[in-house]
């Protein structure tokens, strides 16, 4: 079969440019100064857009001299021209568009039911414009939660809020959030905020929805509490009252006991008074999983590292169901290069005698994280440490489509050289497999050469990113943009 799609695309693009035989006139733009008219063909519009198929069939537009005239004042001429080119020729150069224009194009494609285009823009924003999304979070957040199809960007916004909840909870327009967005936040296990603070903000939101309620609760009447209870009816079951301290319960929850069900309030009293009586309510009693305090890795990376510590070498993100949504280990940040410095002496000052640790390195000019797990304590012993449980690893940072990961275990006959605990270097794994010498943010002061582990962090990267990786690592040496060392602490889960 011969592929003539390129020629077909070009010919249809020419049809769009040819004003002959058009039967639809589309006027776009909000005012006379911005308004522009486009010629189109109903057959193409109906074939490419379910929106136009319905609109043109139901006579939403008016007829003038056998030409259907259609108005779209909420779409700018620039954006609509891009959409027409997509509908006629299947082409759109997203890499030449600014972030704000991509967002406008996303909104227009959602309205016109151009699902293929919408999904492509969403993927492009997530994979190629994540920094822009972060810098323009408020605009993105307000936009995507109005779009039914933008589930990926909505999830991005929710994850961003969970990592830094103050971006939304302390924003000026917090009380204007839709209830549905709050529900989406409160159901998550990774909302990184104290439960009592979540409760404070929830009360703030509920009171703001009822202007007749005063801030001074001591002056409230029964009907005021009833009003607030009705407002927060769908949100209260998502608050984890049982993880609050007794002082927080007494000072923050007890004054609003009238908005709680009688059963829940009695259970909270039993719980905080330590009566030992069985609880009757079905409210959440497990703490939220707050992820990992890191600017290099996130909760999915942390979950994978924990599974590797437990001996599971799968490169798929683990299912945390068996841990009640939590991780079996706490990863407590001990040292961070961009905060504490990159010298060997600082590393040992902060990380020696702390038990098992995980080191994560962000390589200069690369989209990858490499690192290693030391199941023993660092101690500046100037000796080799013998262990079969150490490992080195690699995964990509921008994994929204696929999380690419690899793990290297200690070779059987090389366990005596698994870890090098030298006072004059940073964390070193194997006989050269991953070494960080003093001032390891400098080119050449880090190296990776396969010796003691069955995988090399220098050649295990995903093929799609090989070009960027080979530019970052030259002759087995590289520099570190940032690094973090985490103390690994086993949690008590399900009382075991």
C-alpha angles and dihedrals in degrees: 000000000000117000112227097164094115092055091044091052092050093049093050089049088055090052089057091053093046111086094197120110096005115150102185128067114194118195115199134178134073100254143013094269092053100034120116132174125223128196116223143163120245092217092060094042093051093046094050104035128043086199093061091040089062097035096051094042095051095049094243087152128061127242124238117180092336091310119117109228116205128184125209104168094164094065120072120231091244093054094042091052089056090050093050090051089052093049094048103035106016090236134127128156102215093171088065095053128091119239094252091051091050089053091050089048089051091054093047093048089051092052093046091046093239093154096171092054092042093053092047092052092047092051091047092052092049096045103035107020104041092123091053090048090055094047092049097037097138093053093044093047094051091047106045098047088064091057120083094202098049097089093136094053091043089055089049090054093047091050090049091051092047091053092048108013093176089074088074108015093058097037119117093244097046093114090054092063118121116251089238091062092051090050089051089055099043095051091060123100093207100061099131100214136099111264092233090055090049087053091051092053092045090055090047090053094046094049091048090057088061110050091186091068116094125219091237102084092186088073095051122119125215092263090056091058090046090054093051091046091055091048094051096036095115094040105048094071088060095057114099099221093165094067092057119100119253090251091053090049092050097045102035111022103033094063088060097043090125091069091054125080115259091241094052094047093049090050091050090053091049091049098048094041088054093229093157090226118141114264117237105192124090098222122134112277101175122092121246118261103242096197120224127314097239142122091200105049135024137208094284092054089045091051091052092049090051091052090051090051087054090054099257107133097190115133093209119101105265123245107243095196092110089057096050089254092306132107123253090230135047113225104208115191112237103165138013122187098213089051105034105022138256104261125120091234092057091048092054094042091057103031109034118110093010098119123235115006141184120215119203122190128194104208119220114260093004138107092217140095120213128181150127144248120230110193089191130062122270107235112162088249095148089226143107115262119217117220139133093201099071119101141178124218149182135203138162123254098213099058102143090127100030133358105222113200142163134184130203120205128200113274110244096244094041102060090111087066099042096115131020110207102193123162091215097056139053120244110326126188125196127341090312101327092123118357129171112193125194113303090015094180087078122091112265096018092100125057140180122194124155111250118120102018129067093234130044121222086213098063107023099086127124113269093236090063098039094106094056092043096052088051091054098045118052120183090343095305131106145158128246121237091193138340138196132197120203129197109228113222122181112230128218104242125185089355092293 
